[in-house]
Amino acid sequence: MDIDVIGLFPEAVRGFCECGIIGRAQELGIVTVRFWNLRDFAHDKRRTVDDRPYGGGPGMVLMAEPIARALDTVRSGHDAPVLYLSPAGRVLNHAAVMELASRPGLIVLAGRYEGVDERIMRAAVDEEWSIGDYVLSGGEVAAAVLIDAVVRQLPGALGHEDSAREDSFVGGLLDYPHYTRPEVWRDERVPEVLVSGDHERIRVWRLRESLGRTWLRRPDLLEGRKLDAEQKRLLEEFKQEYRGYGYE
Ligand code: 9WO
């Protein structure tokens, strides 16, 4: 997959893309992420990319021409839908991530200041995406989130394929709790089942914890979800134990 990031501070995204899973996916040739600075596409010596808004008001607006030139350059390499990150976009979730991960390439435009000239939005932006209902300092942060979520789902990116399938949102459940050494930390012991070596007991414990946590923290994820007999039983067990502690 080819991903191109265009903005005023594309280097802010580079750090996220050159370490960890995304960095290794690039080394393995699973994905190539390129970074394009709008100032390199300005047509004047002062490398102007923004100007005051027509109609007055605070702040600056990113000009259409540098964005158009950047897109022309990027698209000469590989054509792909142009995604713009803003709170007005379609909110990213796991299904959307999988949809984006199925594409051969992405061109991600990150805005700054008050936004971009509406004429380039109409002429060149294919899709608008949001990572949540809040306003950030720039689209770059959202671009990093989108790229990370998408690249993790590319075949081979995680190495241990099971991790992708086990990722809570693949199964539609929240994650079970994780523990590591030491076995006792400040007098708190790791749950006995996890050091029992009994893989079936561990699988059941983790499934019950995932179901229980989802019920407690994100009951909306369980709405309309068909649980099998084991899952129903385990969730009931969790609820009884939880109520047994007097929590409800
Ligand atoms: C900001 C905005 C606020 C409410 C409704 C629509 C909006 N569009 C923009 C916009 O284009 N902002 C630019 C990008 C300029 C200011 C910094 N930018 C930004 C993107 N802030 N917050 C985001 C963002 C992107 C994705 N998901 C959540 C927030």
py3Dmol code that shows the C-alpha trace and the ligand (Angstrom):
import py3Dmol

protein = """\
ATOM      1  CA  MET A   1       0.000   0.000   0.000  1.00  0.00           C
ATOM      2  CA  ASP A   2       1.193   3.516  -0.844  1.00  0.00           C
ATOM      3  CA  ILE A   3       0.264   6.306   1.586  1.00  0.00           C
ATOM      4  CA  ASP A   4       1.043   9.955   0.928  1.00  0.00           C
ATOM      5  CA  VAL A   5       0.683  12.569   3.657  1.00  0.00           C
ATOM      6  CA  ILE A   6       0.360  16.187   2.557  1.00  0.00           C
ATOM      7  CA  GLY A   7       0.321  19.114   4.982  1.00  0.00           C
ATOM      8  CA  LEU A   8       2.233  21.923   6.652  1.00  0.00           C
ATOM      9  CA  PHE A   9       3.845  19.612   9.194  1.00  0.00           C
ATOM     10  CA  PRO A  10       3.976  16.184   7.531  1.00  0.00           C
ATOM     11  CA  GLU A  11       7.134  15.429   9.495  1.00  0.00           C
ATOM     12  CA  ALA A  12       4.962  15.341  12.606  1.00  0.00           C
ATOM     13  CA  VAL A  13       3.487  12.137  11.180  1.00  0.00           C
ATOM     14  CA  ARG A  14       6.835  10.641  10.149  1.00  0.00           C
ATOM     15  CA  GLY A  15       7.797   9.794  13.732  1.00  0.00           C
ATOM     16  CA  PHE A  16       4.695   7.649  14.176  1.00  0.00           C
ATOM     17  CA  CYS A  17       5.321   5.895  10.859  1.00  0.00           C
ATOM     18  CA  GLU A  18       8.988   5.047  11.315  1.00  0.00           C
ATOM     19  CA  CYS A  19       8.821   3.236  14.635  1.00  0.00           C
ATOM     20  CA  GLY A  20       7.144   0.095  15.919  1.00  0.00           C
ATOM     21  CA  ILE A  21       4.695  -1.875  13.832  1.00  0.00           C
ATOM     22  CA  ILE A  22       4.306   0.782  11.134  1.00  0.00           C
ATOM     23  CA  GLY A  23       8.066   1.211  10.835  1.00  0.00           C
ATOM     24  CA  ARG A  24       8.549  -2.537  10.447  1.00  0.00           C
ATOM     25  CA  ALA A  25       5.727  -2.727   7.917  1.00  0.00           C
ATOM     26  CA  GLN A  26       7.633  -0.173   5.850  1.00  0.00           C
ATOM     27  CA  GLU A  27      10.865  -2.146   6.180  1.00  0.00           C
ATOM     28  CA  LEU A  28       8.998  -5.269   5.034  1.00  0.00           C
ATOM     29  CA  GLY A  29       7.637  -3.406   2.024  1.00  0.00           C
ATOM     30  CA  ILE A  30       4.049  -3.876   3.196  1.00  0.00           C
ATOM     31  CA  VAL A  31       3.477  -0.128   3.091  1.00  0.00           C
ATOM     32  CA  THR A  32       5.332   2.959   1.883  1.00  0.00           C
ATOM     33  CA  VAL A  33       4.516   6.265   3.543  1.00  0.00           C
ATOM     34  CA  ARG A  34       5.683   9.463   1.851  1.00  0.00           C
ATOM     35  CA  PHE A  35       5.563  12.961   3.309  1.00  0.00           C
ATOM     36  CA  TRP A  36       4.951  16.140   1.332  1.00  0.00           C
ATOM     37  CA  ASN A  37       5.301  19.662   2.726  1.00  0.00           C
ATOM     38  CA  LEU A  38       2.901  22.162   1.201  1.00  0.00           C
ATOM     39  CA  ARG A  39       5.560  24.879   1.368  1.00  0.00           C
ATOM     40  CA  ASP A  40       7.530  22.981  -1.287  1.00  0.00           C
ATOM     41  CA  PHE A  41       4.618  23.629  -3.663  1.00  0.00           C
ATOM     42  CA  ALA A  42       4.254  27.353  -3.020  1.00  0.00           C
ATOM     43  CA  HIS A  43       4.859  29.502  -6.080  1.00  0.00           C
ATOM     44  CA  ASP A  44       6.587  32.455  -4.443  1.00  0.00           C
ATOM     45  CA  LYS A  45       9.944  33.000  -2.766  1.00  0.00           C
ATOM     46  CA  ARG A  46       8.289  33.363   0.615  1.00  0.00           C
ATOM     47  CA  ARG A  47       6.712  29.938   0.088  1.00  0.00           C
ATOM     48  CA  THR A  48       3.269  31.273   0.896  1.00  0.00           C
ATOM     49  CA  VAL A  49       0.666  28.602   1.547  1.00  0.00           C
ATOM     50  CA  ASP A  50      -1.972  30.515   3.485  1.00  0.00           C
ATOM     51  CA  ASP A  51      -3.746  33.822   3.437  1.00  0.00           C
ATOM     52  CA  ARG A  52      -6.441  35.784   5.245  1.00  0.00           C
ATOM     53  CA  PRO A  53     -10.036  34.581   4.865  1.00  0.00           C
ATOM     54  CA  TYR A  54     -12.344  36.434   2.450  1.00  0.00           C
ATOM     55  CA  GLY A  55     -15.208  37.895   4.426  1.00  0.00           C
ATOM     56  CA  GLY A  56     -12.896  38.633   7.346  1.00  0.00           C
ATOM     57  CA  GLY A  57     -12.626  36.794  10.627  1.00  0.00           C
ATOM     58  CA  PRO A  58      -9.752  35.310  12.596  1.00  0.00           C
ATOM     59  CA  GLY A  59      -6.932  33.121  11.436  1.00  0.00           C
ATOM     60  CA  MET A  60      -5.684  32.048   8.031  1.00  0.00           C
ATOM     61  CA  VAL A  61      -6.883  29.650   5.340  1.00  0.00           C
ATOM     62  CA  LEU A  62      -4.693  27.251   3.362  1.00  0.00           C
ATOM     63  CA  MET A  63      -4.605  28.305  -0.267  1.00  0.00           C
ATOM     64  CA  ALA A  64      -5.869  26.032  -3.022  1.00  0.00           C
ATOM     65  CA  GLU A  65      -2.936  26.257  -5.461  1.00  0.00           C
ATOM     66  CA  PRO A  66      -0.152  24.722  -3.330  1.00  0.00           C
ATOM     67  CA  ILE A  67      -2.489  21.872  -2.405  1.00  0.00           C
ATOM     68  CA  ALA A  68      -3.409  21.347  -6.062  1.00  0.00           C
ATOM     69  CA  ARG A  69       0.281  21.256  -7.066  1.00  0.00           C
ATOM     70  CA  ALA A  70       1.105  18.815  -4.288  1.00  0.00           C
ATOM     71  CA  LEU A  71      -1.755  16.553  -5.343  1.00  0.00           C
ATOM     72  CA  ASP A  72      -0.669  16.714  -8.996  1.00  0.00           C
ATOM     73  CA  THR A  73       2.814  15.559  -7.961  1.00  0.00           C
ATOM     74  CA  VAL A  74       1.550  12.798  -5.680  1.00  0.00           C
ATOM     75  CA  ARG A  75      -1.028  11.572  -8.154  1.00  0.00           C
ATOM     76  CA  SER A  76       1.551  11.349 -10.927  1.00  0.00           C
ATOM     77  CA  GLY A  77       3.062   8.588  -8.798  1.00  0.00           C
ATOM     78  CA  HIS A  78      -0.080   6.749  -7.783  1.00  0.00           C
ATOM     79  CA  ASP A  79      -3.696   7.737  -8.037  1.00  0.00           C
ATOM     80  CA  ALA A  80      -5.797   7.163  -4.948  1.00  0.00           C
ATOM     81  CA  PRO A  81      -8.740   8.783  -3.161  1.00  0.00           C
ATOM     82  CA  VAL A  82      -7.833  12.017  -1.385  1.00  0.00           C
ATOM     83  CA  LEU A  83      -8.853  11.926   2.266  1.00  0.00           C
ATOM     84  CA  TYR A  84      -9.212  15.095   4.318  1.00  0.00           C
ATOM     85  CA  LEU A  85      -9.207  14.911   8.114  1.00  0.00           C
ATOM     86  CA  SER A  86     -11.744  17.046   9.928  1.00  0.00           C
ATOM     87  CA  PRO A  87     -14.425  16.790  12.630  1.00  0.00           C
ATOM     88  CA  ALA A  88     -16.992  17.048   9.838  1.00  0.00           C
ATOM     89  CA  GLY A  89     -15.912  13.746   8.340  1.00  0.00           C
ATOM     90  CA  ARG A  90     -17.192  10.188   8.608  1.00  0.00           C
ATOM     91  CA  VAL A  91     -16.130   8.914  12.029  1.00  0.00           C
ATOM     92  CA  LEU A  92     -13.460   6.207  11.833  1.00  0.00           C
ATOM     93  CA  ASN A  93     -14.319   2.839  13.346  1.00  0.00           C
ATOM     94  CA  HIS A  94     -13.047  -0.702  12.842  1.00  0.00           C
ATOM     95  CA  ALA A  95     -15.251  -1.400   9.819  1.00  0.00           C
ATOM     96  CA  ALA A  96     -14.051   1.810   8.157  1.00  0.00           C
ATOM     97  CA  VAL A  97     -10.424   0.939   8.942  1.00  0.00           C
ATOM     98  CA  MET A  98     -10.865  -2.422   7.219  1.00  0.00           C
ATOM     99  CA  GLU A  99     -12.448  -0.656   4.228  1.00  0.00           C
ATOM    100  CA  LEU A 100      -9.497   1.746   3.963  1.00  0.00           C
ATOM    101  CA  ALA A 101      -6.997  -1.098   4.451  1.00  0.00           C
ATOM    102  CA  SER A 102      -8.423  -2.866   1.405  1.00  0.00           C
ATOM    103  CA  ARG A 103      -7.392  -0.052  -0.900  1.00  0.00           C
ATOM    104  CA  PRO A 104      -4.124   0.014  -2.914  1.00  0.00           C
ATOM    105  CA  GLY A 105      -3.302   3.499  -1.713  1.00  0.00           C
ATOM    106  CA  LEU A 106      -4.345   6.553   0.289  1.00  0.00           C
ATOM    107  CA  ILE A 107      -3.586  10.250  -0.120  1.00  0.00           C
ATOM    108  CA  VAL A 108      -4.111  12.030   3.196  1.00  0.00           C
ATOM    109  CA  LEU A 109      -4.441  15.825   3.340  1.00  0.00           C
ATOM    110  CA  ALA A 110      -3.929  17.437   6.740  1.00  0.00           C
ATOM    111  CA  GLY A 111      -5.276  20.936   7.284  1.00  0.00           C
ATOM    112  CA  ARG A 112      -4.145  23.676   9.608  1.00  0.00           C
ATOM    113  CA  TYR A 113      -5.263  27.136  10.805  1.00  0.00           C
ATOM    114  CA  GLU A 114      -8.971  27.605   9.912  1.00  0.00           C
ATOM    115  CA  GLY A 115      -8.975  24.960   7.202  1.00  0.00           C
ATOM    116  CA  VAL A 116      -8.492  24.866   3.427  1.00  0.00           C
ATOM    117  CA  ASP A 117     -10.005  26.891   0.564  1.00  0.00           C
ATOM    118  CA  GLU A 118     -13.392  25.338  -0.217  1.00  0.00           C
ATOM    119  CA  ARG A 119     -12.545  25.285  -3.907  1.00  0.00           C
ATOM    120  CA  ILE A 120      -9.821  22.692  -3.460  1.00  0.00           C
ATOM    121  CA  MET A 121     -12.141  20.707  -1.172  1.00  0.00           C
ATOM    122  CA  ARG A 122     -14.690  20.562  -3.972  1.00  0.00           C
ATOM    123  CA  ALA A 123     -12.141  19.998  -6.749  1.00  0.00           C
ATOM    124  CA  ALA A 124      -9.849  17.443  -5.189  1.00  0.00           C
ATOM    125  CA  VAL A 125     -10.987  15.966  -1.875  1.00  0.00           C
ATOM    126  CA  ASP A 126     -12.814  12.659  -2.308  1.00  0.00           C
ATOM    127  CA  GLU A 127     -13.588  11.756   1.317  1.00  0.00           C
ATOM    128  CA  GLU A 128     -13.604  13.535   4.659  1.00  0.00           C
ATOM    129  CA  TRP A 129     -12.765  11.492   7.766  1.00  0.00           C
ATOM    130  CA  SER A 130     -12.960  12.216  11.503  1.00  0.00           C
ATOM    131  CA  ILE A 131     -11.329  10.404  14.417  1.00  0.00           C
ATOM    132  CA  GLY A 132     -13.856  11.878  16.859  1.00  0.00           C
ATOM    133  CA  ASP A 133     -15.984  14.840  17.790  1.00  0.00           C
ATOM    134  CA  TYR A 134     -13.340  17.294  18.898  1.00  0.00           C
ATOM    135  CA  VAL A 135     -11.091  19.869  17.260  1.00  0.00           C
ATOM    136  CA  LEU A 136      -7.320  19.296  17.062  1.00  0.00           C
ATOM    137  CA  SER A 137      -4.490  21.717  16.305  1.00  0.00           C
ATOM    138  CA  GLY A 138      -4.017  20.135  12.914  1.00  0.00           C
ATOM    139  CA  GLY A 139      -5.058  17.275  10.707  1.00  0.00           C
ATOM    140  CA  GLU A 140      -1.639  15.610  11.120  1.00  0.00           C
ATOM    141  CA  VAL A 141      -2.574  14.062  14.479  1.00  0.00           C
ATOM    142  CA  ALA A 142      -5.674  12.500  12.943  1.00  0.00           C
ATOM    143  CA  ALA A 143      -3.658  11.356   9.919  1.00  0.00           C
ATOM    144  CA  ALA A 144      -1.255   9.503  12.223  1.00  0.00           C
ATOM    145  CA  VAL A 145      -4.169   7.773  13.966  1.00  0.00           C
ATOM    146  CA  LEU A 146      -5.801   6.764  10.691  1.00  0.00           C
ATOM    147  CA  ILE A 147      -2.542   5.488   9.185  1.00  0.00           C
ATOM    148  CA  ASP A 148      -1.654   3.501  12.308  1.00  0.00           C
ATOM    149  CA  ALA A 149      -5.080   1.856  12.489  1.00  0.00           C
ATOM    150  CA  VAL A 150      -5.060   1.019   8.761  1.00  0.00           C
ATOM    151  CA  VAL A 151      -1.488  -0.275   8.464  1.00  0.00           C
ATOM    152  CA  ARG A 152      -1.959  -2.604  11.465  1.00  0.00           C
ATOM    153  CA  GLN A 153      -4.622  -4.408   9.464  1.00  0.00           C
ATOM    154  CA  LEU A 154      -2.458  -4.995   6.390  1.00  0.00           C
ATOM    155  CA  PRO A 155      -1.505  -8.674   5.963  1.00  0.00           C
ATOM    156  CA  GLY A 156       1.831  -9.373   7.603  1.00  0.00           C
ATOM    157  CA  ALA A 157       2.025  -6.014   9.365  1.00  0.00           C
ATOM    158  CA  LEU A 158       1.564  -7.479  12.836  1.00  0.00           C
ATOM    159  CA  GLY A 159       3.709 -10.502  12.120  1.00  0.00           C
ATOM    160  CA  HIS A 160       1.748 -12.626  14.563  1.00  0.00           C
ATOM    161  CA  GLU A 161      -1.446 -12.822  12.523  1.00  0.00           C
ATOM    162  CA  ASP A 162      -3.468 -13.879  15.509  1.00  0.00           C
ATOM    163  CA  SER A 163      -2.969 -10.484  17.127  1.00  0.00           C
ATOM    164  CA  ALA A 164      -4.941  -8.856  14.344  1.00  0.00           C
ATOM    165  CA  ARG A 165      -7.814 -11.279  14.778  1.00  0.00           C
ATOM    166  CA  GLU A 166      -7.662 -10.987  18.546  1.00  0.00           C
ATOM    167  CA  ASP A 167      -7.622  -7.183  18.433  1.00  0.00           C
ATOM    168  CA  SER A 168     -10.662  -6.450  20.487  1.00  0.00           C
ATOM    169  CA  PHE A 169     -12.484  -4.584  17.763  1.00  0.00           C
ATOM    170  CA  VAL A 170     -12.021  -7.421  15.344  1.00  0.00           C
ATOM    171  CA  GLY A 171     -13.989  -9.610  17.740  1.00  0.00           C
ATOM    172  CA  GLY A 172     -16.252  -6.737  18.656  1.00  0.00           C
ATOM    173  CA  LEU A 173     -15.296  -6.998  22.325  1.00  0.00           C
ATOM    174  CA  LEU A 174     -13.054  -4.971  24.587  1.00  0.00           C
ATOM    175  CA  ASP A 175      -9.711  -6.475  25.486  1.00  0.00           C
ATOM    176  CA  TYR A 176      -9.150  -8.721  28.482  1.00  0.00           C
ATOM    177  CA  PRO A 177      -6.717  -7.507  31.200  1.00  0.00           C
ATOM    178  CA  HIS A 178      -3.013  -8.155  30.601  1.00  0.00           C
ATOM    179  CA  TYR A 179      -0.353  -9.005  33.198  1.00  0.00           C
ATOM    180  CA  THR A 180       3.393  -9.514  33.096  1.00  0.00           C
ATOM    181  CA  ARG A 181       6.260 -10.035  35.539  1.00  0.00           C
ATOM    182  CA  PRO A 182       6.641  -9.805  38.490  1.00  0.00           C
ATOM    183  CA  GLU A 183       4.001 -12.303  39.603  1.00  0.00           C
ATOM    184  CA  VAL A 184       3.467 -10.251  42.763  1.00  0.00           C
ATOM    185  CA  TRP A 185       3.655  -6.477  42.518  1.00  0.00           C
ATOM    186  CA  ARG A 186       3.149  -4.372  45.639  1.00  0.00           C
ATOM    187  CA  ASP A 187       1.347  -7.315  47.288  1.00  0.00           C
ATOM    188  CA  GLU A 188      -1.002  -7.751  44.284  1.00  0.00           C
ATOM    189  CA  ARG A 189      -0.763 -11.170  42.677  1.00  0.00           C
ATOM    190  CA  VAL A 190      -1.399 -12.082  39.035  1.00  0.00           C
ATOM    191  CA  PRO A 191      -4.692 -14.060  38.739  1.00  0.00           C
ATOM    192  CA  GLU A 192      -3.886 -17.699  39.479  1.00  0.00           C
ATOM    193  CA  VAL A 193      -5.445 -18.937  36.253  1.00  0.00           C
ATOM    194  CA  LEU A 194      -2.862 -17.057  34.207  1.00  0.00           C
ATOM    195  CA  VAL A 195       0.024 -18.916  35.818  1.00  0.00           C
ATOM    196  CA  SER A 196      -1.786 -22.278  35.834  1.00  0.00           C
ATOM    197  CA  GLY A 197      -0.507 -23.330  32.427  1.00  0.00           C
ATOM    198  CA  ASP A 198      -4.029 -24.546  31.668  1.00  0.00           C
ATOM    199  CA  HIS A 199      -4.627 -22.997  28.248  1.00  0.00           C
ATOM    200  CA  GLU A 200      -8.311 -23.852  28.126  1.00  0.00           C
ATOM    201  CA  ARG A 201      -8.938 -22.259  31.529  1.00  0.00           C
ATOM    202  CA  ILE A 202      -6.969 -19.217  30.380  1.00  0.00           C
ATOM    203  CA  ARG A 203      -8.989 -18.958  27.154  1.00  0.00           C
ATOM    204  CA  VAL A 204     -12.250 -19.130  29.100  1.00  0.00           C
ATOM    205  CA  TRP A 205     -11.052 -16.600  31.698  1.00  0.00           C
ATOM    206  CA  ARG A 206      -9.990 -14.147  28.989  1.00  0.00           C
ATOM    207  CA  LEU A 207     -13.272 -14.520  27.102  1.00  0.00           C
ATOM    208  CA  ARG A 208     -15.268 -13.931  30.287  1.00  0.00           C
ATOM    209  CA  GLU A 209     -13.184 -10.852  31.110  1.00  0.00           C
ATOM    210  CA  SER A 210     -13.634  -9.459  27.590  1.00  0.00           C
ATOM    211  CA  LEU A 211     -17.386 -10.021  27.735  1.00  0.00           C
ATOM    212  CA  GLY A 212     -17.640  -8.589  31.245  1.00  0.00           C
ATOM    213  CA  ARG A 213     -15.580  -5.510  30.463  1.00  0.00           C
ATOM    214  CA  THR A 214     -17.577  -4.876  27.335  1.00  0.00           C
ATOM    215  CA  TRP A 215     -20.825  -5.179  29.335  1.00  0.00           C
ATOM    216  CA  LEU A 216     -19.532  -2.733  31.954  1.00  0.00           C
ATOM    217  CA  ARG A 217     -17.801  -0.149  29.752  1.00  0.00           C
ATOM    218  CA  ARG A 218     -19.296  -0.416  26.265  1.00  0.00           C
ATOM    219  CA  PRO A 219     -22.704  -2.159  26.516  1.00  0.00           C
ATOM    220  CA  ASP A 220     -23.506  -0.632  23.128  1.00  0.00           C
ATOM    221  CA  LEU A 221     -21.066  -3.077  21.547  1.00  0.00           C
ATOM    222  CA  LEU A 222     -23.198  -5.965  22.866  1.00  0.00           C
ATOM    223  CA  GLU A 223     -26.484  -4.588  21.574  1.00  0.00           C
ATOM    224  CA  GLY A 224     -27.731  -6.667  18.687  1.00  0.00           C
ATOM    225  CA  ARG A 225     -24.736  -8.975  19.028  1.00  0.00           C
ATOM    226  CA  LYS A 226     -25.613 -12.697  19.013  1.00  0.00           C
ATOM    227  CA  LEU A 227     -23.704 -14.419  21.815  1.00  0.00           C
ATOM    228  CA  ASP A 228     -23.189 -18.165  21.594  1.00  0.00           C
ATOM    229  CA  ALA A 229     -24.100 -20.441  24.514  1.00  0.00           C
ATOM    230  CA  GLU A 230     -20.631 -20.247  26.051  1.00  0.00           C
ATOM    231  CA  GLN A 231     -20.484 -16.463  25.782  1.00  0.00           C
ATOM    232  CA  LYS A 232     -23.966 -16.095  27.353  1.00  0.00           C
ATOM    233  CA  ARG A 233     -22.976 -18.376  30.226  1.00  0.00           C
ATOM    234  CA  LEU A 234     -19.686 -16.601  30.853  1.00  0.00           C
ATOM    235  CA  LEU A 235     -21.283 -13.151  30.755  1.00  0.00           C
ATOM    236  CA  GLU A 236     -23.900 -14.285  33.263  1.00  0.00           C
ATOM    237  CA  GLU A 237     -21.136 -15.630  35.499  1.00  0.00           C
ATOM    238  CA  PHE A 238     -19.363 -12.285  35.297  1.00  0.00           C
ATOM    239  CA  LYS A 239     -22.542 -10.344  36.103  1.00  0.00           C
ATOM    240  CA  GLN A 240     -23.336 -12.552  39.107  1.00  0.00           C
ATOM    241  CA  GLU A 241     -19.784 -12.198  40.420  1.00  0.00           C
ATOM    242  CA  TYR A 242     -19.893  -8.443  39.830  1.00  0.00           C
ATOM    243  CA  ARG A 243     -23.235  -8.072  41.617  1.00  0.00           C
ATOM    244  CA  GLY A 244     -21.972 -10.393  44.314  1.00  0.00           C
ATOM    245  CA  TYR A 245     -19.428  -7.717  45.165  1.00  0.00           C
ATOM    246  CA  GLY A 246     -22.362  -5.357  45.652  1.00  0.00           C
ATOM    247  CA  TYR A 247     -21.451  -3.188  42.691  1.00  0.00           C
ATOM    248  CA  GLU A 248     -24.997  -3.023  41.303  1.00  0.00           C
TER     249      GLU A 248
END
"""
ligand_1 = """\
29
9WO
C -12.296 22.095 11.703
C -13.647 21.916 11.961
C -14.409 22.063 13.116
C -15.762 21.756 13.068
C -16.332 21.318 11.885
C -15.569 21.181 10.738
C -14.240 21.479 10.786
N -13.276 21.407 9.828
C -12.140 21.773 10.385
C -10.877 21.793 9.647
O -10.825 21.557 8.456
N -9.809 22.040 10.415
C -8.507 22.030 9.862
C -7.794 20.760 10.294
C -7.789 23.205 10.399
C -7.711 23.173 11.893
C -7.039 21.900 12.338
N -7.682 20.792 11.711
C -8.318 19.866 12.457
C -8.677 18.604 12.034
N -8.713 20.027 13.719
N -9.314 18.912 14.136
C -9.289 18.032 13.145
C -9.842 16.702 13.248
C -9.614 15.774 12.236
C -10.153 14.505 12.369
N -10.897 14.168 13.454
C -11.116 15.079 14.424
C -10.599 16.353 14.353
"""
view = py3Dmol.view(width=600, height=400)
view.addModel(protein, "pdb")
view.setStyle({"model": 0}, {"cartoon": {"style": "trace"}})
view.addModel(ligand_1, "xyz")
view.setStyle({"model": 1}, {"stick": {}})
view.zoomTo()
view.show()
